[in-house]
């Protein structure tokens, strides 16, 4: 399938250690013909960690997409009624934003864009990255994995020995997941070893 002439939203939340795996996926979507609009949470845009300065990550994404990132709820809301997306991706999706999405709390531009996309009956693709995926966040994964129009990038334990509860999406399957989701299918298998 080609993504030519599709408009893909790309939401990024605060799993800083995953940005280096996720940002190249933006370029892959663009190379496949998609127009990409990026959405970020406050944490992404304003946090400096050992993985880099959020402002630098935002600048990199803006350079790839050729447009400013959407960082406010007010600016994200029109992506439902007047500028609809063909698919909304959230990758990485932290346990915090996962919990909010599973419980219908819309407190960021990323979650507003996802809500707007679901309102239009279009797919939302989730790329989880959470240290408590097999503990408290598991109930939220379960709520969303059975929800209509929500699809998961295949995921697995990234370090079963040192971090046995941690789950991370296999981000190199992001484009394949998006293509399947647009066709109304969940890419299989959903549960995969992280290193495969």
Steps between C-alpha positions, in 0.01 A plus 500: 500500500613853433452787743496748215257787560427393858515745789658334804508653845806405702471550876807484722480466879771505767685169466828680434709184460287395201525815287805376309296197387183695424613816320644306201153348454367848419739513205390153385136612491598807299708287263193279450305803377318612815453854616593494869387743771673454835341552842696516826427511869633773729756254636643429156546867416632617838713228658876455485621148577811290439332408171504861382319831517131483413530817296761332279272198444213733411724690257604172336139392451406842365789479255380159377134597463557853377242641740479603867403236753157534658546541875171632636156348543344800328721458193441123489119511512448599133661173390158346558243715318692716254839333439432128546782248522498166319680346798641622830815339640616540859855375538647483750192477720591518869314320776376840617344599165381140451308525828346831403394374158349182646298712742391772253714777648609747237769725643750537215515578131590135434193362677273763344618400152436134585153583630424705189616215275288242682202735477538484123508119503865491391777281646730587788827306519672466837870429555530436872813564704434449869693351791178376662334338197473165678391655829263795554492608134391156380134579576523806274656302218216249535236775482649646184597181318132403473380851409369577154744671261799464735799298381829415669847493356610146593667512840691290750726503802812702429700367797326209676784450750571854621158653424250213499193729486626720216330486158615679185358508150717371216523842340645373172155347438330840528443553128373145450261548792371828355442343159309210658300731727386713206364178351326417830739220603726450801853407393582155635643363715432768761728347764859468381845469653648851496824386336336325202 
